[in-house]
Amino acid sequence: MNRFIRNILFESQFDFRVFYHGSTDKELKGKNGIHVGTYLAAKEALESRIGVPVEGEWDGKRKYGETLLCGKKELQRREKEEGILCITGFNCEKDVPEENYYVSQRNKISTYSDNSNISLNCHPIIFRVIVIGSMKNSYNTPIDDDKANMLIMRQIHKGNAKNGYYYINKAEDEGSISAVVPDKTFLKII
């Protein structure tokens, strides 16, 4: 492992600004702020939005439309045998097939927060970011998940979004600390 990578991994253990984000295109965007958190929180959020791959994880190396996704039987097996919470969002809608499937085999296509369809040609990925923008509270004083979402949406809709918020997750990686920021200028991809 080269020295640069080793230093980043070492620093991330002690830097409360280092988080992960799951995206379909390695871009930082969000209608109601951008959420970042632990690797598990980012993974669960992305899989809830677009589905759970049968093999491996979303690593940016494969096309969404060409990736076999877990059907109801496999999702239930993972929850029962492995204790992995994955029957949420896109994975619990009525048209999820019993058997593993490709997203093109479903009646409904997964969508972004603005309700536009996610491209079947995208390459979903979970990647590391550092919070570089101003935060209203500290990592050691996180607020409630719902309150953070309400505050960031209020700032964005009023057009005066100047701070992000650290919060305690209620859903993805429950109990972990995440952050929500107004836009991509608050984050740096590493």
PEUR-V925654 format. One record per residue. RES is the residue in one letter. SS is DSSP state (alpha for helix, beta for strand, coil for the rest). Layout:
BEGIN
RES_SS + RES_SS
END
This chain:
BEGIN
M_coil + N_coil + R_alpha + F_alpha + I_alpha + R_alpha + N_alpha + I_alpha + L_alpha + F_alpha + E_alpha + S_alpha + Q_coil + F_coil + D_coil + F_coil + R_coil + V_beta + F_beta + Y_beta + H_beta + G_beta + S_beta + T_coil + D_coil + K_coil + E_coil + L_coil + K_coil + G_coil + K_coil + N_coil + G_coil + I_beta + H_beta + V_beta + G_beta + T_coil + Y_alpha + L_alpha + A_alpha + A_alpha + K_alpha + E_alpha + A_alpha + L_alpha + E_alpha + S_alpha + R_alpha + I_alpha + G_coil + V_coil + P_beta + V_coil + E_coil + G_coil + E_coil + W_coil + D_beta + G_coil + K_coil + R_coil + K_coil + Y_alpha + G_alpha + E_alpha + T_coil + L_coil + L_beta + C_coil + G_coil + K_alpha + K_alpha + E_alpha + L_alpha + Q_alpha + R_alpha + R_alpha + E_alpha + K_alpha + E_alpha + E_alpha + G_coil + I_coil + L_coil + C_coil + I_coil + T_coil + G_alpha + F_alpha + N_alpha + C_alpha + E_coil + K_coil + D_coil + V_coil + P_coil + E_coil + E_coil + N_coil + Y_beta + Y_coil + V_alpha + S_alpha + Q_alpha + R_coil + N_coil + K_coil + I_coil + S_coil + T_beta + Y_coil + S_coil + D_coil + N_coil + S_coil + N_beta + I_coil + S_coil + L_coil + N_coil + C_coil + H_coil + P_coil + I_beta + I_beta + F_beta + R_beta + V_beta + I_beta + V_beta + I_coil + G_coil + S_coil + M_beta + K_coil + N_coil + S_coil + Y_alpha + N_alpha + T_alpha + P_coil + I_beta + D_beta + D_alpha + D_alpha + K_alpha + A_alpha + N_alpha + M_alpha + L_alpha + I_alpha + M_alpha + R_alpha + Q_alpha + I_alpha + H_alpha + K_alpha + G_coil + N_coil + A_coil + K_coil + N_coil + G_beta + Y_beta + Y_beta + Y_beta + I_beta + N_coil + K_coil + A_coil + E_coil + D_coil + E_coil + G_coil + S_coil + I_beta + S_beta + A_beta + V_beta + V_beta + P_coil + D_coil + K_alpha + T_alpha + F_alpha + L_beta + K_beta + I_beta + I_coil
END
